Amino acid sequence: MLLDGFFETLSEFTGIIKKKFRNIYQNSSFYEKKISKTFDNEFIYKPSPHLLLSIIKYQNKKYKIEDFELETVWNNQIKSRDFKKLNNFFWLFSLDLKSSKNSVKKVITNWINNNSHFKKESWEFDMTAKRIISCLSNHQLTYDDNDKEYRSIFDHMIQKQTNHLLNEIKNSNDLENKIIGCTAIILTGLCYKINKNYLEIGLSFLKKITVSSIDNQGFTRSRNIKQLIFFLKYFVLIREWFKEAQVEVPDHIEENIYYFGQGYAFVRQNIATDLLFNGNNNSNTYDLDNYLKRLGYKFKNENKDYGGYIILKNKKICLAMDAGSSPNSKYTHDYQSGALSFEIISNGKKLITNCGYYKKNNQNLNEISKSSAVHSTLIIDDNSSCKFTKKKDKLILKTGLKITQRNSVCEKNYWKISAAHDGYFKKFKSIHERNIEFFPEQMKFVGNDKIIRKKNNHNFKFDIRFHLEPNIKLMKTQDNKSVLIELEDEGWKFTCDNYEINIDNGLYFGNKNSYIENQNIFVSGILNNNEENIKWEIRKI
């Protein structure tokens, strides 16, 4: 244990030293000379701005460039978040095309004058990548119809920033930022036919990233649904650029889109509702669905078990369970310890849910949202099924779990999901096994949570929580044996014989970077035997 701590401290210290040396190097004349090696090539391929509809939130109201403070915009002291928005140039997508091109030219020229040499704040990796994508995609405002001297300076700065991305992409620890960086490098390669083949290098980096971060089914190794959708958006964007530029689409781009599309169809399109597993939040994919449809993308996946999730459904009911083992620790920045947690959707409304994920810079809330307690699953002695440790201001997996069994049945009149995990074995010598059956004709779910103790050590308590969305009303019956659930125009009844049933308050993180109180039904007891069977039922009334 002490040795592990020593190596961890040594690794952090080494990382700090490397970072300081890199900062010195990036601000040196050597680095300036290295990234300034550009080519006098013409900006040939002009990408259509509408191809970025999947990643840019276009505003209905368009602004004129004259509405901004042109003289002082780069000199103002602004908040970090606003600084990033300003310097990634995505605000160009909000401008009216009738805006004065001379004014846009003036703003860009002022930025170049202030940032012609590397600056840590304004040349941040993902910010630079987005700036390249935005400036090239908004060529009608930023480039077209301008004089030769300005275009030459513009071309030089695009290539110079791309050289910076090439130099830094291996040092970036954020997978999504790496994807954005590759996208920018590839776009530069398509727009400029350059001897230094940005296109080939960008595609090579992209392939390496996806090979290491995608499993055999084509699902992200993080098991993060939001990340899967992120990958799909950027790969589709890259493919559309290739098609528009009349360049042959690489096979690995086509192949990955197929697999990402399979995953997207499985976890989102097939059920039209967000499942709050492993870093996911509620989102609106209406625009993405329309975007994909307009470009001719059709994805289909009729599997019941995919990416570590089991989803059974008909026209009225959907039952989903997280039945996957923990990922490798390097993919767990947004992983949650919700093994065997489940969600039920009835007529498009969540009957049973998980509580979502809090990612914003609040470690306490982030840690809470990673715990087993915010999932509809079993907790032993107030412990989560996985343990996390802090690394570079993020909580990553320290001790994970394995799924020891998993199967499902989906027939017309009978469904069943059965799975077990070893997350409580090391500390409590216990296996958690969960079976959920559904009887469509009776509109009844019957669950059995089994705790199998391999060694008869001391007794310990357990809780099983069933979380509900904040708008759902609960009422305990007078005999204290049941809880009534009011789900808009539907009524459901939860029962669990032989164990105490209560209603508790909790926190719901379903909406991105926010929280609100919700309620949960929880069953509690003491494990006295080598095997405990906790049977419960949810029936429509």
Backbone torsions as a table, in degrees:
resi	resn	phi	psi	omega
1	MET	NA	-45.1	178.8
2	LEU	-65.9	-36.6	179.5
3	LEU	-65.1	-41.0	177.5
4	ASP	-60.7	-42.1	179.1
5	GLY	-64.7	-38.5	178.8
6	PHE	-62.4	-49.1	-178.8
7	PHE	-65.5	-34.5	178.3
8	GLU	-66.0	-43.5	178.4
9	THR	-65.0	-41.7	178.9
10	LEU	-62.6	-41.2	179.8
11	SER	-63.9	-42.5	178.6
12	GLU	-64.3	-42.2	179.7
13	PHE	-63.2	-43.9	178.2
14	THR	-61.8	-40.2	178.7
15	GLY	-62.8	-39.9	179.2
16	ILE	-64.7	-44.4	179.5
17	ILE	-61.4	-46.6	179.6
18	LYS	-60.2	-40.8	-179.3
19	LYS	-63.8	-41.3	-180.0
20	LYS	-66.1	-42.3	177.9
21	PHE	-64.5	-38.2	179.2
22	ARG	-65.5	-39.3	178.0
23	ASN	-63.0	-41.3	178.1
24	ILE	-63.1	-44.5	-178.4
25	TYR	-63.8	-43.9	-177.0
26	GLN	-65.7	-25.6	179.0
27	ASN	-95.4	10.4	-178.4
28	SER	-93.9	166.1	177.3
29	SER	-68.9	-26.6	178.6
30	PHE	-64.5	-44.1	-179.9
31	TYR	-68.6	-40.2	178.4
32	GLU	-59.3	-41.9	179.6
33	LYS	-67.3	-38.4	-177.7
34	LYS	-64.2	-49.1	-175.7
35	ILE	-81.4	-8.4	-179.2
36	SER	-87.8	-0.2	178.4
37	LYS	-77.5	94.3	-177.4
38	THR	-120.9	174.9	-174.8
39	PHE	-123.4	146.6	-179.7
40	ASP	-86.4	68.4	-179.1
41	ASN	-109.7	149.7	-176.3
42	GLU	-78.9	142.5	174.6
43	PHE	-73.9	97.2	-171.6
44	ILE	-92.6	-59.6	-177.7
45	TYR	-80.6	125.0	-179.2
46	LYS	-109.5	99.4	-175.8
47	PRO	-66.8	145.4	178.7
48	SER	-79.5	129.7	-179.3
49	PRO	-59.5	-31.6	-175.8
50	HIS	-65.5	-16.6	178.6
51	LEU	-68.6	-15.4	179.3
52	LEU	-93.1	12.0	-178.6
53	LEU	-59.1	-25.5	-178.1
54	SER	-75.3	-22.7	-177.3
55	ILE	-117.6	-10.0	179.9
56	ILE	-112.4	132.1	175.1
57	LYS	-88.4	98.7	-179.6
58	TYR	-72.4	138.6	177.8
59	GLN	-94.3	140.9	177.5
60	ASN	-64.3	-37.6	179.2
61	LYS	-85.6	125.2	177.1
62	LYS	-100.3	142.7	-177.9
63	TYR	-105.7	157.8	173.8
64	LYS	-97.6	142.1	-179.2
65	ILE	-59.8	-28.7	-179.1
66	GLU	-66.0	-15.6	179.8
67	ASP	-74.0	-12.0	-178.5
68	PHE	-96.0	160.1	177.3
69	GLU	-82.7	93.1	-169.9
70	LEU	-67.1	-34.4	-173.9
71	GLU	-76.5	-33.5	-170.1
72	THR	-116.5	3.4	-171.9
73	VAL	-56.8	-35.2	-178.1
74	TRP	-90.2	-4.6	-178.1
75	ASN	-103.1	-12.8	-177.0
76	ASN	-69.8	144.5	173.1
77	GLN	-84.4	112.3	-176.0
78	ILE	-128.3	166.2	-179.6
79	LYS	-65.1	155.7	-176.5
80	SER	-56.1	-44.6	-177.7
81	ARG	-64.4	-43.2	178.9
82	ASP	-68.2	-34.4	177.6
83	PHE	-60.5	-43.0	179.6
84	LYS	-65.6	-42.8	179.5
85	LYS	-62.7	-39.3	-179.1
86	LEU	-69.2	-42.8	-173.9
87	ASN	-84.9	-11.4	174.4
88	ASN	-87.1	-6.4	172.8
89	PHE	65.5	13.4	177.6
90	PHE	-67.9	-14.6	176.7
91	TRP	-65.1	-15.9	177.3
92	LEU	-61.0	-30.7	-179.7
93	PHE	-69.7	-14.9	179.7
94	SER	-93.3	-4.0	-176.9
95	LEU	-83.7	143.6	172.5
96	ASP	-70.0	134.8	179.7
97	LEU	-63.6	-15.0	177.9
98	LYS	-83.7	-2.1	177.3
99	SER	-58.2	153.1	-179.9
100	SER	-66.4	121.2	178.6
101	LYS	-67.2	-29.0	176.6
102	ASN	-64.2	-37.3	179.3
103	SER	-70.0	-41.1	176.9
104	VAL	-62.3	-43.9	178.0
105	LYS	-57.9	-40.2	-178.0
106	LYS	-65.6	-42.9	179.8
107	VAL	-64.2	-45.2	-179.4
108	ILE	-66.1	-41.6	178.2
109	THR	-61.4	-41.9	177.8
110	ASN	-62.8	-40.1	178.3
111	TRP	-63.3	-44.7	-179.7
112	ILE	-61.7	-42.0	179.3
113	ASN	-62.0	-35.6	-178.8
114	ASN	-84.1	-18.8	-172.3
115	ASN	-133.3	25.8	-177.1
116	SER	-63.9	-28.7	173.6
117	HIS	-104.1	155.7	-178.9
118	PHE	-54.8	130.3	171.6
119	LYS	-130.0	127.5	-175.1
120	LYS	-54.1	-42.9	-174.6
121	GLU	-68.9	-46.6	-174.2
122	SER	-93.0	-7.4	177.5
123	TRP	-110.3	22.4	176.1
124	GLU	-54.2	145.5	-167.8
125	PHE	-54.5	-58.7	-175.9
126	ASP	-69.0	-31.7	178.3
127	MET	-64.7	-42.8	178.9
128	THR	-65.1	-42.9	179.9
129	ALA	-61.4	-44.8	179.3
130	LYS	-65.4	-36.7	-179.8
131	ARG	-63.8	-41.7	178.0
132	ILE	-62.3	-48.0	-179.1
133	ILE	-60.3	-43.9	-177.7
134	SER	-67.3	-46.5	-177.9
135	CYS	-64.0	-39.2	179.7
136	LEU	-73.8	-36.8	-178.3
137	SER	-74.7	-25.6	178.7
138	ASN	-101.5	38.1	-176.2
139	HIS	-57.1	-27.4	179.3
140	GLN	-62.6	-29.8	177.9
141	LEU	-95.9	-35.7	-169.6
142	THR	-94.3	-18.1	-167.8
143	TYR	-137.2	-52.0	-173.4
144	ASP	-56.8	145.1	174.3
145	ASP	65.9	14.1	176.3
146	ASN	-95.1	164.9	-176.9
147	ASP	-72.9	162.1	-174.0
148	LYS	-61.7	-40.2	-178.9
149	GLU	-62.0	-45.2	179.5
150	TYR	-63.9	-45.5	-178.2
151	ARG	-60.9	-36.8	178.9
152	SER	-64.7	-43.0	177.6
153	ILE	-65.0	-42.3	178.9
154	PHE	-59.9	-49.9	-179.2
155	ASP	-59.4	-42.8	179.9
156	HIS	-61.7	-44.1	-177.6
157	MET	-69.7	-35.4	176.4
158	ILE	-62.3	-48.4	-179.3
159	GLN	-66.4	-37.3	179.9
160	LYS	-64.0	-43.3	178.1
161	GLN	-67.4	-35.4	177.0
162	THR	-65.5	-38.9	175.2
163	ASN	-60.2	-38.6	177.1
164	HIS	-62.8	-42.6	178.2
165	LEU	-61.7	-42.9	179.3
166	LEU	-60.8	-36.7	-178.8
167	ASN	-73.1	-30.4	-171.4
168	GLU	-102.7	-12.5	-170.5
169	ILE	-61.0	-32.6	178.6
170	LYS	-71.6	-23.0	-178.2
171	ASN	-87.9	-11.7	179.9
172	SER	-74.9	131.9	-179.6
173	ASN	-96.2	-7.3	-176.2
174	ASP	-96.7	119.2	-175.7
175	LEU	-62.5	-43.6	-179.9
176	GLU	-63.3	-40.7	178.2
177	ASN	-63.4	-36.8	177.2
178	LYS	-62.8	-40.5	179.0
179	ILE	-63.8	-43.5	178.3
180	ILE	-62.9	-40.9	178.4
181	GLY	-61.8	-46.0	177.0
182	CYS	-59.9	-40.7	-179.8
183	THR	-60.6	-43.8	179.5
184	ALA	-65.8	-41.7	179.5
185	ILE	-62.9	-44.3	179.7
186	ILE	-63.2	-42.0	179.9
187	LEU	-63.2	-41.4	176.6
188	THR	-60.0	-40.4	178.7
189	GLY	-64.9	-34.3	177.6
190	LEU	-74.4	-37.9	-175.8
191	CYS	-74.0	-35.7	-178.4
192	TYR	-119.1	128.3	175.4
193	LYS	-87.0	96.5	-168.7
194	ILE	-117.3	144.1	178.0
195	ASN	-58.9	-39.0	173.7
196	LYS	-78.1	105.1	-165.5
197	ASN	-78.7	85.0	176.8
198	TYR	-56.5	-38.7	-175.9
199	LEU	-61.4	-50.0	-178.4
200	GLU	-64.4	-42.8	-178.8
201	ILE	-66.9	-43.7	179.6
202	GLY	-61.5	-42.5	178.6
203	LEU	-66.2	-37.6	179.0
204	SER	-63.5	-45.1	177.0
205	PHE	-61.7	-44.2	-178.3
206	LEU	-61.0	-41.7	180.0
207	LYS	-64.3	-43.0	179.4
208	LYS	-62.4	-41.4	-179.1
209	ILE	-63.3	-45.9	-176.8
210	THR	-70.8	-37.8	178.7
211	VAL	-59.5	-39.3	-177.8
212	SER	-81.1	-20.1	-173.1
213	SER	-112.6	2.6	-179.5
214	ILE	-117.1	138.4	-179.4
215	ASP	-85.4	-174.6	-175.1
216	ASN	-65.7	-23.5	178.1
217	GLN	-87.5	-8.1	-176.4
218	GLY	89.7	10.8	176.4
219	PHE	-93.0	149.6	179.4
220	THR	-62.5	137.9	-179.1
221	ARG	-62.4	-25.1	177.4
222	SER	-68.5	-17.5	-175.1
223	ARG	62.7	23.8	-177.7
224	ASN	-93.2	116.8	-176.9
225	ILE	-64.9	-41.1	-179.9
226	LYS	-62.4	-39.3	179.1
227	GLN	-67.8	-38.0	176.7
228	LEU	-58.7	-44.7	179.8
229	ILE	-66.5	-37.9	176.5
230	PHE	-58.3	-48.3	177.9
231	PHE	-58.3	-45.9	-178.7
232	LEU	-58.2	-45.7	-178.5
233	LYS	-58.7	-47.8	-175.0
234	TYR	-73.6	-34.4	178.0
235	PHE	-69.5	-38.2	175.9
236	VAL	-63.7	-43.4	178.2
237	LEU	-58.0	-47.4	-179.9
238	ILE	-61.9	-43.7	179.5
239	ARG	-60.8	-42.2	-179.0
240	GLU	-66.8	-34.4	175.0
241	TRP	-63.1	-44.5	178.7
242	PHE	-59.1	-46.0	-179.2
243	LYS	-62.3	-44.7	-178.3
244	GLU	-66.8	-35.0	179.6
245	ALA	-80.7	-2.2	-179.9
246	GLN	59.1	44.3	175.5
247	VAL	-117.2	139.5	-177.7
248	GLU	-60.4	131.1	-179.0
249	VAL	-75.6	127.0	179.1
250	PRO	-60.7	146.3	-177.2
251	ASP	-59.6	-39.4	-176.0
252	HIS	-69.9	-24.2	173.7
253	ILE	-69.1	-46.8	178.9
254	GLU	-60.6	-45.1	-176.5
255	GLU	-64.7	-44.3	-178.9
256	ASN	-67.2	-36.8	176.8
257	ILE	-61.0	-39.9	177.9
258	TYR	-58.9	-49.4	-177.2
259	TYR	-69.0	-42.1	177.7
260	PHE	-62.6	-38.5	178.1
261	GLY	-64.0	-37.8	176.0
262	GLN	-60.4	-46.1	179.4
263	GLY	-63.8	-42.3	-179.8
264	TYR	-63.6	-42.6	178.1
265	ALA	-61.7	-38.7	-176.5
266	PHE	-69.0	-48.6	-171.9
267	VAL	-94.2	-11.4	-175.1
268	ARG	-134.7	-56.5	-174.4
269	GLN	-65.3	-37.2	-177.4
270	ASN	-67.6	-23.9	-175.0
271	ILE	-120.9	-10.9	175.0
272	ALA	56.2	25.6	178.4
273	THR	-145.9	146.9	179.2
274	ASP	-80.2	132.8	173.4
275	LEU	-94.1	125.2	-172.8
276	LEU	-89.8	66.6	175.8
277	PHE	-114.4	140.7	166.2
278	ASN	47.0	62.9	172.6
279	GLY	90.2	4.0	-176.4
280	ASN	-89.5	154.1	174.5
281	ASN	-131.8	170.5	173.8
282	ASN	-67.4	137.2	-179.7
283	SER	-146.8	166.1	177.9
284	ASN	-112.1	109.3	-178.8
285	THR	-101.0	16.6	-179.5
286	TYR	-58.7	-46.0	-179.2
287	ASP	-65.9	-39.6	178.7
288	LEU	-64.7	-43.2	179.2
289	ASP	-60.8	-42.7	178.6
290	ASN	-66.2	-39.5	178.1
291	TYR	-60.2	-48.5	-179.7
292	LEU	-64.5	-40.5	179.9
293	LYS	-64.7	-42.6	-178.6
294	ARG	-64.1	-32.5	-179.9
295	LEU	-90.1	1.4	173.7
296	GLY	87.3	21.2	179.1
297	TYR	-91.6	126.8	177.3
298	LYS	-130.2	119.9	-178.5
299	PHE	-114.8	144.7	-178.5
300	LYS	-142.4	136.6	177.5
301	ASN	-151.3	113.1	-178.1
302	GLU	-104.0	12.3	176.8
303	ASN	-66.6	154.4	174.5
304	LYS	-100.7	-22.1	-176.4
305	ASP	-130.2	115.9	-173.5
306	TYR	-156.7	133.0	176.3
307	GLY	64.1	20.7	-177.8
308	GLY	86.4	6.5	177.4
309	TYR	-115.9	144.7	174.0
310	ILE	-114.4	125.5	-179.3
311	ILE	-130.0	119.3	176.5
312	LEU	-115.8	138.6	-175.8
313	LYS	-157.4	157.4	165.3
314	ASN	-134.1	-161.7	-176.0
315	LYS	-68.5	-23.4	-175.1
316	LYS	-109.8	-34.0	-170.3
317	ILE	-124.3	142.2	172.5
318	CYS	-131.9	129.5	176.1
319	LEU	-119.3	121.8	-177.2
320	ALA	-127.9	141.4	179.3
321	MET	-136.8	141.7	170.8
322	ASP	-82.6	104.3	-177.3
323	ALA	-122.6	39.3	-178.2
324	GLY	-116.4	150.8	176.6
325	SER	-71.2	163.1	178.2
326	SER	-66.4	144.6	175.7
327	PRO	-74.4	171.7	169.3
328	ASN	-58.3	144.0	-172.5
329	SER	-55.3	-31.3	-177.3
330	LYS	-70.3	-9.9	177.7
331	TYR	-108.2	20.3	-169.7
332	THR	-114.6	21.2	178.2
333	HIS	-56.0	-34.2	-177.9
334	ASP	-118.7	17.3	-179.7
335	TYR	-76.6	146.9	178.3
336	GLN	-123.8	146.6	-177.8
337	SER	-86.2	70.0	-177.4
338	GLY	-115.5	34.0	-178.4
339	ALA	-57.3	134.6	-179.3
340	LEU	67.6	9.6	172.3
341	SER	-71.0	155.3	-176.5
342	PHE	-140.2	163.9	174.8
343	GLU	-135.5	145.9	176.3
344	ILE	-122.6	129.7	176.8
345	ILE	-115.7	125.8	179.7
346	SER	-119.3	115.8	-179.6
347	ASN	51.2	43.0	177.2
348	GLY	81.9	2.4	-178.7
349	LYS	-116.7	139.3	-179.8
350	LYS	-74.7	119.8	174.3
351	LEU	-88.4	-51.5	173.7
352	ILE	-120.5	136.9	-176.3
353	THR	-136.2	171.2	161.7
354	ASN	-99.8	172.9	-170.3
355	CYS	-94.4	0.1	177.7
356	GLY	85.9	-165.6	-170.0
357	TYR	-139.3	137.9	177.7
358	TYR	-111.4	113.6	-174.3
359	LYS	-104.0	-21.5	-175.0
360	LYS	-57.1	163.5	-174.2
361	ASN	-68.9	70.2	172.4
362	ASN	-141.9	97.7	-171.1
363	GLN	-63.2	-33.5	180.0
364	ASN	-63.2	-47.2	179.5
365	LEU	-69.3	-36.3	176.7
366	ASN	-62.0	-42.4	-180.0
367	GLU	-66.4	-40.8	177.3
368	ILE	-60.8	-44.9	-176.1
369	SER	-69.6	-15.8	176.4
370	LYS	-86.6	-11.9	-172.5
371	SER	-76.8	158.6	176.7
372	SER	-67.3	-24.8	-175.9
373	ALA	-65.2	-23.3	179.8
374	VAL	-92.7	11.4	177.3
375	HIS	-116.8	156.8	179.5
376	SER	-84.1	76.5	-177.4
377	THR	-152.9	-172.6	-176.3
378	LEU	-95.9	142.0	178.4
379	ILE	-126.0	133.8	178.7
380	ILE	-108.1	124.2	175.3
381	ASP	51.1	40.1	179.2
382	ASP	61.1	24.3	178.0
383	ASN	-105.0	144.2	172.1
384	SER	-80.5	159.1	-179.5
385	SER	-74.1	-15.4	176.1
386	CYS	-129.2	155.9	177.0
387	LYS	-114.9	144.8	-178.6
388	PHE	-120.9	156.2	176.9
389	THR	-135.1	152.1	-178.2
390	LYS	-82.8	130.9	176.6
391	LYS	-145.5	117.8	-178.8
392	LYS	52.2	49.9	176.3
393	ASP	66.3	14.7	176.2
394	LYS	-128.3	147.9	176.7
395	LEU	-91.6	117.5	177.6
396	ILE	-118.0	166.8	-175.3
397	LEU	-66.8	131.5	174.2
398	LYS	-103.6	-47.7	178.1
399	THR	-130.8	117.2	-177.8
400	GLY	-99.9	-163.2	-178.8
401	LEU	-141.7	164.0	175.7
402	LYS	-122.5	142.7	172.8
403	ILE	-80.5	121.6	-174.9
404	THR	-93.4	-18.8	173.3
405	GLN	-158.3	152.6	-179.6
406	ARG	-163.5	130.5	173.1
407	ASN	-160.4	164.7	-179.7
408	SER	-149.4	154.8	176.4
409	VAL	-130.7	133.8	178.4
410	CYS	-139.2	93.1	177.0
411	GLU	-112.8	171.7	-175.0
412	LYS	-57.7	-43.3	-174.9
413	ASN	-112.3	12.8	-179.5
414	TYR	-160.1	128.0	173.7
415	TRP	-121.2	152.3	172.9
416	LYS	-154.6	134.8	170.1
417	ILE	-120.3	130.3	178.8
418	SER	-132.9	130.3	179.9
419	ALA	-156.1	159.7	178.6
420	ALA	-145.8	152.8	177.8
421	HIS	-139.2	161.6	-176.3
422	ASP	-107.4	21.6	-175.6
423	GLY	-62.4	-21.9	-180.0
424	TYR	-106.1	10.9	-174.1
425	PHE	-75.2	-43.9	-174.8
426	LYS	-60.1	-44.0	-176.0
427	LYS	-89.4	-36.3	-173.4
428	PHE	-117.2	3.8	-178.9
429	LYS	51.3	39.9	-174.5
430	SER	-131.4	146.9	174.8
431	ILE	-109.9	134.8	174.3
432	HIS	-99.7	121.3	176.7
433	GLU	-118.1	132.8	-179.5
434	ARG	-125.7	132.8	173.8
435	ASN	-123.9	127.2	175.4
436	ILE	-124.6	123.7	177.7
437	GLU	-111.3	148.1	175.9
438	PHE	-131.7	132.9	179.5
439	PHE	-114.5	96.5	-173.2
440	PRO	-56.7	-38.6	-177.5
441	GLU	-66.3	-31.9	-179.7
442	GLN	-97.3	-5.2	-174.8
443	MET	48.0	58.2	-174.3
444	LYS	-136.5	131.1	173.0
445	PHE	-104.5	131.2	177.1
446	VAL	-121.5	121.2	-177.7
447	GLY	-115.4	151.1	174.9
448	ASN	-139.6	111.2	175.4
449	ASP	-97.9	118.2	-176.1
450	LYS	-110.7	129.1	172.7
451	ILE	-108.0	115.3	-177.7
452	ILE	-107.4	111.8	-176.9
453	ARG	-95.2	121.9	-177.2
454	LYS	-82.2	-20.2	-179.6
455	LYS	-138.0	130.7	-174.0
456	ASN	-81.6	76.1	176.6
457	ASN	-92.3	-158.9	-174.3
458	HIS	-65.2	156.3	177.7
459	ASN	-70.5	152.4	177.6
460	PHE	-147.9	159.5	-177.7
461	LYS	-88.9	161.6	176.3
462	PHE	-141.7	153.3	173.4
463	ASP	-131.9	145.4	169.4
464	ILE	-123.4	122.6	-176.8
465	ARG	-108.6	142.2	177.5
466	PHE	-125.9	100.4	-173.2
467	HIS	-84.0	150.0	178.9
468	LEU	-129.8	154.9	179.0
469	GLU	-67.0	154.9	-172.8
470	PRO	-58.0	-26.8	-176.5
471	ASN	-85.3	-4.8	-176.0
472	ILE	-85.6	137.3	-178.2
473	LYS	-100.6	138.2	179.1
474	LEU	-121.7	148.4	175.9
475	MET	-147.6	126.2	179.2
476	LYS	-81.4	137.3	179.6
477	THR	-74.7	161.5	-175.2
478	GLN	-62.5	-30.8	-179.6
479	ASP	-81.8	1.0	178.0
480	ASN	60.7	19.2	-177.9
481	LYS	-107.1	-6.7	-176.5
482	SER	-144.7	160.3	173.5
483	VAL	-129.7	129.4	178.0
484	LEU	-92.2	136.2	-177.3
485	ILE	-116.9	121.4	177.5
486	GLU	-101.1	107.9	-178.1
487	LEU	-110.9	84.0	-174.4
488	GLU	53.1	-111.3	-177.3
489	ASP	-94.2	10.8	179.4
490	GLU	-113.6	149.9	175.1
491	GLY	-122.0	134.8	179.5
492	TRP	-132.0	156.1	-178.1
493	LYS	-128.9	126.5	178.2
494	PHE	-104.0	131.3	177.1
495	THR	-135.3	151.7	175.7
496	CYS	-154.8	102.9	-178.2
497	ASP	-74.1	151.4	172.9
498	ASN	73.7	0.9	178.4
499	TYR	-135.2	154.4	-178.9
500	GLU	-74.0	133.6	178.5
501	ILE	-114.6	132.9	177.3
502	ASN	-138.6	167.4	174.5
503	ILE	-115.1	130.1	-176.5
504	ASP	-128.5	154.9	175.1
505	ASN	-90.1	150.5	178.2
506	GLY	-148.4	-168.7	178.1
507	LEU	-116.1	135.1	-179.7
508	TYR	-110.8	121.2	-178.0
509	PHE	-109.8	24.4	-173.7
510	GLY	-61.9	-33.3	177.7
511	ASN	-93.3	134.7	-169.9
512	LYS	-51.2	127.1	174.0
513	ASN	53.8	37.2	174.4
514	SER	-147.5	166.3	177.3
515	TYR	-147.0	154.5	-179.7
516	ILE	-150.5	154.5	179.3
517	GLU	-70.3	141.8	171.1
518	ASN	-135.5	-177.9	178.4
519	GLN	-121.9	157.1	174.3
520	ASN	-142.2	148.1	172.1
521	ILE	-88.5	131.9	176.3
522	PHE	-134.2	138.9	178.5
523	VAL	-106.2	132.6	-177.5
524	SER	-133.0	157.3	179.1
525	GLY	-173.6	-178.3	178.6
526	ILE	-117.1	131.8	178.3
527	LEU	-83.9	111.9	-178.9
528	ASN	-107.9	-22.0	-173.6
529	ASN	-110.4	172.7	177.5
530	ASN	-71.1	-20.4	177.5
531	GLU	-141.8	127.0	179.7
532	GLU	-118.8	129.3	177.8
533	ASN	-114.0	112.6	-179.9
534	ILE	-106.0	105.9	-177.3
535	LYS	-99.3	137.0	-179.7
536	TRP	-141.9	165.2	-176.4
537	GLU	-145.6	140.1	172.8
538	ILE	-125.0	116.1	-174.5
539	ARG	-126.2	140.1	176.1
540	LYS	-76.5	137.3	-178.3
541	ILE	-120.4	NA	NA
